[in-house]
Amino acid sequence: MKTDPGERLLLLDGLRGFAAIGVLVFHARLSAPFPAFTRGYLFVDLFFLLSGFVLTLAFEPRFGAGIDAITFLRRRFRRFLPMVAAGAIPGAFALFGATGNGGLALAAFVLSLAMVPMLTGGMTFPANTPQWSLFAELALNLLHGMKLHRLTDAKLALLALACLAGLIMLMARVGDGDLGGDLRQLPAGLLRGGWSYLLGIVMARRWRARRPASAADWRIALLMPIAVVALLPLVPMPVWIADALVISLGFPPLFWIAATAIPPRIAERPLALLGSLSFPLYAVHFPILMLASQLGGGERGRLFGIFPALLAAGILALSSARRRRTAPYPRASARDETRLA
């Protein structure tokens, strides 16, 4: 069954929202009897998979119709910039509070806005560490518009597997899959994004060609990827092996099940709300937690910092929705990017 490129995949909205909350809890580093989400960094791999999937559905038909890679990249950058700026402002203050170096904080702020990594060592984006993944996604977006959309599924799958092989070797060396934030780890981060994003492209093409029937109840489809990450610390095996198994053999089938599930009408509004919060929350949570940690004395501050992070994400989500309704590009393009990207 052919799918409407403007169709909203609400269950994926909900999955993205829960994943963003999982990353928030991971970065809050809260003490608890049960170590839930201590492996929350794996949700970033789920984000890459989701991006490759939804952007393929939204844009690959238009690549063939004439949209070029620079136009695609410009649209993606324009979507990222308001959230990046919202994260860079508290991030600069947090960096200044941690280092007392105003010049470093200003440089980190400017580079964050420009989406340019800091090449002087240390964190790639010191004003907002998770921004490395947005940089990696933009690089993959550019490749998607330039070349990837022309490759066959078989070639994409081989390229994805090559990324996975390189990534697993680096994970074995480091000991886990939390790679990408440090400048020395940026190549590993690009491999990390490459595996999941490329796989997302292949999966989207298969889904678009003939949407399969729902494979599980929508609630199971929504919660299974989250449960896997939450329960992973209980698995008795080396961290890097468990991480590698999740991103290579766990997430792909669970994501496919989620992409085929159809939630009831009563769930549509909550799922849409979770989706609208996901990107703003991911973009601003880390610097807000760092500021809260500095002001509140560590873990207690980070615990209370969860609430302003959620509040800021809600405000940004409302602002973004209002801005999209007045977007200057054609209505069909705005619809597609809003619903699938």
C-alpha positions, 0 to 999 in steps of 0.5 A: 500500500502506497503511503501519503508523504504527509501522513503523520506517524504518531507512534513514532512521535511518542517513541521519540518523546519517550526517548528524549525523556530517557536521555534527560534522565541519563544526563541527570545522573540520579542515584537510585536502587535500580539503575534505569537509563544508565544506558540512556545514551543508546536512545541517540542511536534510536534518534538516528534510525528514526531520522533516516526513516522519516526523512526518507519518507518526507524527502526522497520523492522530492530529491527525484523531483529536483530538490538539491542537497544544499536546499535540503541542508538549508531546510534542516539547518533552519529547523535546527537553529532555533533549538540550537540557539536555545541550548547554546545560551544556557550552555555558554553560561554553564561553561563560564560557571564551570571554567570562569573563562569568558572567552571560551564560553563566547567562542563555544556559543558562536560555534554552537550557533554555526554548528561548527565543532570546537577543534581545540580538544575536549568536547566537540560542542562544549556549550552543549555536549549532545549537539555533536549528534545534530552535527552528525545528522546534518552531515548525513543529511548532506550526504543523503541529498548528494548521493545516498538517495541514488544508491540501491538498497543493497549498496546502502545496506553494505555501507551501513554494515561497514559503519557498524563494523567500524563502530563495534571495533571502537566500542570494544576499545572504549568499553561502551557505546557512548561515543561522539561527544569528545573531539577524539570520538567524533569519527566514532560518532559519525560511524554511529550515526551512519549505521542507524541513519542508513538503516533507516533509509533502507527500512523507510523504502521497504515501508513505503513500497508496501506498508506492512500490517501491524505486528503488535499492540501499539502500547507494546510497540511504543514501550518495548524500545524504552524497556530494553534500554531501561533493563539493559544494565541487568544483562550480565555481559560486558557493556560494549557487547550489550550495547552493540547487540541493542543497536544492531539486533535490538533496535531495528526490529523493535523500530519496525514494529513501532513504525507499523503500529497504529494507535487509537484515536484517543492516544493521538493527542498525547503521542503528538504532544510527546513528539512536539516536546522531543527535539526541544527537550533534547536541544536544551536539557543538558545545559539546563541540567549543568546550570542546575547542578552548579546552582544546586550543588550537584545531584540535588540541583540536577533533580530539580533541573529536570522541571525547568528543562521540561518547561523550557521544552514546552515553551519552545515546542509551542513557539516552533508550532506557531512559527511553522504555521507561518512558514514562508515555503509552500504549504505542502513542503511545510506539512511534510517536514512538520509531520515526518521530520 
